[in-house]
């Protein structure tokens, strides 16, 4: 049902709202499959491009750490 809503939102040109529904879909799937926050973070770390992990600025932070996160995990 959520996926149908997301598709309808995209067709209607409401990309931002469709993105929020995508987050809800991810949350439901994580709960159904008992995927914890640590596992999700490990997945994100794995799929991060290798060149971005190697780039380090003068202050010791990578470019990925300086970017504003798209999503923030809140408990």
Order of alpha helices (4+ residues) and beta strands (2+ residues): alpha-alpha-alpha-alpha-alpha
